[in-house]
Amino acid sequence: MIDLTVDRAKLERTLKRARENKIVMPTFAQMQNPDLVPEKIKEGLKTTGLWDISPLNLFRITWRNEPKMHGGGFGGVNYIEIPSALTGVKARIVVLEGKWMPTGCHKVGASYGCLAPRLVTGQFDPTYHKAVWPSTGNYCRGGAYNSKLLSCSSVAILPAEMSRERFDWLRQIAGEVIATPGCESNVKEIFDKTWELRNTREDVVIFNQFDEMGNYLWHYTVTGKAIEDVFKELKGENLNLFGMAYTSGSAGTMASGDYIKGLYPNAKLAVGEALQCPTILNNGFGGHRIEGIGDKHVPWVHNIKNTDMVIAVDDDDSQNLLRLFNEPVGHEYLKKELCLDDKSIEDLSLLGISGIANVLCCMKMAKYYELTEQDVLFTVATDSAEMYDSRVEELKERNGEYTTLMASADYYGHMSSTRTDNMEELTYNTRKRIHNLKYYTWVEQQAKDVNELNAQWYESEAYWGGIQKQAAQIDALIDAFNEESGVLNSL
């Protein structure tokens, strides 16, 4: 459960900071349904850029922003459907777009879900504490951004081999940026740095996305509802919400699968990972280049008992498809050889590296289960290709200018050749094997209680169900906070 114990003395200081900086905090209900956002906030957003450092942008932590960079309002869920002509599968693959959230990534939502409960209970004192955001990339961006909007100091931690764009932007937003050794799969090094900070500094509060249940709760509540609404919006006869597939990362997005399974009990939930580091599939290890997903452990927030399949994708596929989807020559190839229309080709830029990997996971899942045109699979594009311009340049420097022959090789070698290898449908016993891996990271290394580990498995409905019900409790605290601060009434 998320601790909602109130520290009144610290809460008073937090309220004072909110008044000074005109901060109003959104509820989970408002992030689910922006129709509930106060009109005063909507008016202010009409002159506010999507990435502006303005507390008003806290209300843009939703999948439902108008897709524009400045002055947008709210509308339906932002999503695209990947053409079957491209995927080669009959199933409909629908992707929620992270680009149209502040920072261009959905991790801004997960990080808010972690920080907001600590602020409205007074557990985090913005006049003293620093919020530490350990991450393999986008989560620390979202955390540093939310910290800035909420007038909190922040420390961003991420692997040194992440893209240049992330570091360049973070240095302008975060109070401190720490680069740990390695790449996306070097999560242990990130954890080690958080322990170092915890043991040497009294002013830090660690918001570890891999074990913060606010991450789980945000995706369960907000992403899950977005998927539900998109499915109801899709046109077609006798559509079947077959399931969802997400590369693991912190496993927060997997919580949306728990929400959907509560509505559609037959839906299946698949977790993806890099073939170069098949921890869940094969207790494996290694380094990889699918930026934004972490490995060599099973996240504490992952409800393994509710996961049906594990899928490994080759990082070389997502790297090469990034170039196919974003180079002019690649666009020409897709238009001429696959007859994709301009809109479908333009939409491909909404897929970052992990988003491409997510689509590949859906393709493998569709082929494995022999899905038809009536079956719908959901996933997310955590961020967009604009986060990876430097990666495209690196590929250009390494492999030369992109040619039609290279585009053809990338399409046939990394997309249409996708097979059902390196994946496994999980049984009760294999789920338990994966769940048991949590012990070595979280109990032995991170000081978690083994009794809670057992509760996640043996009392799963009560454990995860209890967290799911906390959104309403947190919303009540947020409403009380906003009322007591008086900021909304003063706008």
N, C-alpha and C positions, 0 to 999 in steps of 0.2 A: 504494500500500500504506500501511496505518497503521503509523507508526513505533513499534516496540516495543522500542527500545533502552533498557536499564535504566541509570538514574543511581542508584547505590547510596547515595550520601551523602544525596540528597534523599529517597530511598525510606525511609531510616531515620527521617527527621523525619515523613514521612507515616504510617508505622507507629505512631510515638509518639502522633501526633494521633488516630489511630484507636483506640488503647487508651484514651486519656483520655476519648474521647467515645462509647465502646462502639459503634463502627461496624463492621458486617459488610457486605460488598458482595455483591450477587447476581451470578450468572453469566448469560450469554445462555441457557444451557440451562435455568436455573431460571425465567427470564422466559418462555421458550417453554412450559415445563411446570412449573407450581408444585408438582406432586406431589414434585418434587425439593427443595423448600424444607425446611430443617431444622425438626423439630418444635418446637424451642425458639423459633424465629422465629414459627411459626404460633400458638403459645400467647400470645406477646407481642402479636400483632396482634388478639387477641380483645378487648383493652381499648384499642385504638388507633383514633382517628378517621382517616378516609381522607385528610384534608388536614393531619393533625397534623404538627408539626415534630418528627418522631421518625425516627432512622435506620432503624427497623424498616420504615418505609414505602417504603424503597428496594425491598423485596421485593414491593411492590404495583405495580411498574412492569411491568405485564402486561395483556393484554386479558382475563384470566380471573379478575378479582376478583369476589367476591360483590357484587351490585349494592345496596350499602347504605353509608351514610355513616359508620357507626361499628361497629367490631368484626367486620367481615366476614372470611370465609375465602376460599377459592378454589373455582372450579367450571369450567363450560364457558366458551367465548368469549362475551362480551357482544355481541349483535347484534340487529338488527331487520330485518324484511322489509317493504318499502314496498308497500302493497296496489295491485294493478293497477287497482282502481276509482279510485284517486287518480292514478296515473301515466298511465293510458290506454294502456299498452303491455302486451303479453302476457308479455314476459320478466320473470323474477323478479329484483328488485333487492334485494340484501342489503347492509346497512350495519353495519360494525363500530362500536361505541360508544366514544367517547373519554371520555365523562363519568365513567366509573367507574375512572379512573386518578387518582392524586393530582394536584391542581391542576385536575381536570376536563378534562384534555386529553392526547392521546397524545404531544405534544411532550416530555413529561417523559421518555419513552423515548428519543427521538432525542438529547436533551441528555445523558442518562446514557451513551449509546453513545459520545459524544464525550469526556466527562470521565473516565470510568472507566479507559480505557487509559492516559491521562496520569498518573493517580494511582498505579496499580499498577506503573508503570515508573519512577516518580520524576521524570518529566518536568515534573510540576506539583507545586510545593512549597506546601502549604496554609499553612505558617507564613510565607510571603513573598508568593507570587503572588496576584493577583486574577483570577478568571475573568470574561472579558468575553463577554457574550451578545448579539450583534447580531441583531435580529429584526424581523419585521413584526407581532409580537404574542405568540403563545403560546410560541414557542421560548424567548424570554428569561424567561418565567414559569417554564417547566420547568427551565431552566438555573439560575435564581436559587434555586428550591426545592431542587433537587438539591445545589447548593452549600451551602445552609443545612444540609441533612441530613448532608453530608459534611464539615462544619466548614471550609468554604472561603469566602473573601470573594468577592463578586460585583459586577459592574457590568452593569446591564441597559440595552440601547439599543433604542428602538423609536420609530416615527413619532409625532409630536405629535397626529395626528388619530385615533389608535386609541381604542377605547371607554374610558370613564371607569373601568369595573370593572377593567380591566387595570392602569391606573396606581394606583388606590387600593390594590389588593392588593400590587402590586410594592413600593410604598413601605414596606410592613411587612416585606418579606422580603429584598429586595436591599440590599446595602450602599450602592449608588449607582444612581440612575435617570437616564438621559439621554434627552431627547426630541429627536429630529431633525426637521427641517422636512418637512412633507408628509403623505401618506397611505400606504396599503398599497403603492402602486406606486413610491414614492420610495426604492428600495433603494440607489441610488448614494449618497445622502446618508448612509445608514447605513454603507456601506463607507468613505466619507470620514472619518467620525468614528472608525472603528476604526484607520485609518492615522494619524490625529492622536494617538490614544492610544499606538499602537505606537511612534511617533517621539518621544514626549515622556515616556513612563513606562517604566521598566525592569521594573516589578513586574507587568505585565499579560500574560496569555496570552489570545489571541483564539480563541474557539470559534465560528467562522463556519459556521452550519448549511449554507450554500450550497456550501461546499467541504470540509467535514469528513466524511471517509469513515465515521466512526463513526455518523453519521446514516444513511447508506446501509446500513451493516452491520446496524444495529438493526432497520430495517424489513425488510430482506431476511430476517433470521433469525427475528424475533419476529412481525411482521405477516404475513409470507408464510406461516409455519406456522399462524397463526391462521386465515387464509383457507382453507388446505388442510383443516384440521379441521372448519371450519363446512360446507364443501362436502360432506364425507363424512357429515355429520350430517343434511343436508337430506333430506327425504322426497319421493320422486317417482320415476317410472319414466324410465329413459334420460335422466337429467339431463346437461346439457352445460355445463361451466364455460367459457362463451364468452369472458369477459374481465373486465377491470377498468378503471375510469375514475376519475382523481383530478385535481382542480385542482392546479397545479404547486406553489405555495409554494416550499419549498426543494427540491422534487422527491425528498425522502427517501422518501416513501411509494411512489413509483414503483418503488423497489427490490423491493417485495413482488411486483410484476409479473415481475421477473426470476426470483424464486424460483418463482412459479407456472408460468411458461413452461418452467422446467426440468422440471416434472412433467407439464404439459399443453402440449406444443409448439404446438398450434394455437390456444391462447388469445391474445386480442388485448389490447393495452395502449394506453389512450387518455390523453392529457394534456389537462387543461382550463385555460382562462385566461379573464380578463374580456374581453368584447367591446370594452370601452372602452380596453383596452391589449393589443391582439392581437400580442404580440411574436413568438410562435412561428408563429402563423397567417399573419401578414402583415408581419413586421418592424415592427410598429406600436408606438405609445407612447401615453401618456395617464395619467389618474388614474381610480381606480374605488373602489368601496365594498364589495368582497368581502373582509372583514377576514381576515387571516391568510395571504393569498397574495401573493407578491412578483413584480415584473415588470421589464420593460425589460432583461432579461438572461436567459440560459439557465444554470441552476445547474451548477456544476462536477460535482456528484454525479449528474447526470441522464445515464443511459445512453441517449442518443438513438437509437443504432443498434437498440435493442430496443423502440422505441416505434412503434406502428402508426397512430395517429390523433391529430389535434389538434382540440379542440372549444372554441369560444368561447361563453360564456354572458353574457347581459346582466345587469349588476349590479342593475338595477332589478327583475329577476325575483326574485332571492334576497331583496332588501330587502322587497318586498311580501309574499312568501310567508312571511317570518318573522312578519309580523303575522297573516296568515291562520292559521298553524299555532299561534299562541300567544294570540290574543285569544278570550275566551269566545264572542263572536258568530261568530267564524270556526269554532270548534268546533261550534256549533249548526248552522251551514251545512253543514259536512262530514258531520255526522251525518244531517241531514235530506235533503240533496240527493244525496249520494254513498253513503249508507247505511253509512258507516264505523262500526265498533264502537268502544266507549269505549277499549279497549286500543290500537287503531291510532291513535286521535286523541291519546291520552296519549303515545304513542311519538314523535310529531312534535316534542315539546319536546326530544328528544335531538339534534335537528339544529340546529347553529349556522348562521351565514350561509354559511360555506364548505361545510358539510355539505349544505345545501340546493342549493348550486351543484353539488356532486358528484352528487346525485340527478338534477339536470337534465342533467348530462353523460351519465349512464347512460341517461336517457330518449331523448336525441338519438341515442346510439349504438344503442339498441334499434330505433329507427325507421329509422335509416340501413341497418342490416343485416337489417331485417324479421324480428326474432327471435320465437321462439315460446315457449310455456309450458315447454318443455324446456330453454330457455337461461337461464343464471344469470349475472348481472353483479354484481361486487363493488365496493364503495367504502367510504369511512370517514366517520364524523362526527368530525372532529378534536376538536370541543368541542360543547357543548350551548347551547340558547337562553338558559340562565341567565347566560351571559357577555355577553348583549346586551340586558338589561333597559333600559338607558339608550337604546339605539337604538330600541326599541319606543316609549319615551316621546317621543323626538324625532319619530318618525313621527306620533304622536298629536298633538303640539303643532303640527306642520306641516299635517296633513291632517284633524284633528278626530277625534271619537269614531268608532270603527269601527262600521259598519252592515252589515246583510245585503246591501245593494246593493254596498258596497265589497268584501265577501267574495266575492260572485259575480264582480265585475269582476276581482278578483285571481286567482281560480281560472281563469276563462276567458282572461284576458289574460296571465297569467304562468306557467300550468302546462299546461292542456289544449291551448293553442295552440302548444306547443313543436314546432318544425319541425327539419328537417335542414339549415338554412342555417348559414353561418359555421362550417363544419367541413371537414376535409380528411383523406382517407386517404393516408398517407405512402408515397411510393416511396423507393427507394434514394437517388435524387438529392435529394429534398426532405429526407430525414433528414440527409444530409450538409450541405445548406444550413443547417439548423438547428444542427447540431453546430458548423459553422464560426463561428456567431455567438459561441461561447464565446471565441474568440480576442480579440475586442475588449474584453470585460470582464476576462477572467482573465489573458491574457498581457500586453496593453497596460496595463491599469489595476492589476491585482492581483499582478503579478510571478510568474505561473505559468510553468512551462517549456513551451515549444512542443512539445518532444519528448514530454512526457507527454500533451499535448493530442492529438498524433498517435497515441500508443499507445492512447488511449481508443477511437479509431476503427479504426486499421489492425491493432491487436493486441487487439481488444476481448475476445475470450474469455479470453485470458491475463490481461489487465488487470483486468477485473471479476471473473473467476473467482478470481484471487489474493486479492482483498479478501474475497470470500465465504468463503474458507477460513480467514480469520483469527479467526473467532468462537471456534473451538476453542483457538487459541493464547492469545487474551485470557482465556478461561475458565481455562486452566491458570495464568496469571499471577494471576488473581483468587483462585483456590483457594490458591495459594502465599501470597498476601498475607494472606488470612484465617487460614491456618494459622500464619503467623509472628506475626501480631498477637495471636493467642490469645484474641480477644474472644469468639468463638462458644463455645469451651470453658468460658469463665468465666460465661456467662449462666445 
